[in-house]
Amino acid sequence: MTAEIKIYPQPAKLAEVVAVELQKASKQANDAGRRFNLVLAGGGTPRAVYQVLTRPEFRKSIAWDCVHFFWGDERCVSPDHEDSNFRMAKETLLDTLAILEENIHRIRGESDPTAEATRYAEEIINHLKPQPEETPRFDWVLLGLGTDGHTASLFPGVELIEDRSGVCAVAVQPQSGQKRITLTNRVLNQARRVSFIVTGKSKAQVVADILNESPESQNYPAAQIHPQQGTLEWFLDEEAAEKLKE
Ligand code: 6PG
């Protein structure tokens, strides 16, 4: 399974392309009478995409009632904390679009991490209804990338405390010690579509390491993302892609 690499001159153009992709994919699901189960990325990069989605041409054309929002990971903080991935999405996207409460499946960062990993896994399983022993399957997972090769809150060399279903885990951000709840590699790789959204010069080396399959990147969690029966895309701006050309 090879990754599709898509490079755009500016982050703004990349964000528009991702928004159009969401418009197309969610229309397909809605026309088929299906929900569209979307996993939002954390961190700052996706903000540009969320802001584009609130433009009238998307706000009015996407059947938002069929889109269910999940998160790839969350910091173990309250939902109004400045670090909260939920808060960023709420402020830039969910409130503006008046997304239905039942369509928002946030990770409760304020709860006990171990208990929340179990609870969130149950919420995911109850919503996606996988066959027994099957891994729950999302329609589209958006991911960011850290300069150390992490994605979601899967950090290199950091042991995970997985919930018994193997759907969620408790992780620790290695520099800050901040606890995180994250989807596991297993769930991310089960998705129908996984898209990394990466911009900026600071990510150029790690992007090149991963996409050129350099030896040091082999243990990067982001390098372990290869959906078995899904598509893998890298949406990059020219800065993040600049070392790919070398
Ligand atoms: C998080 C994210 C994390 C993020 C990368 C990139 O909760 O922080 O899940 O994996 O996507 O650290 O973050 P930026 O987009 O802010 O560079």
Residues whose N, C-alpha, C, O or C-beta is under 5 A from the ligand:
A	BS01	6PG	G42 G43 G44 T45 D73 G144 L145 G146 H150 T151 A152 S153
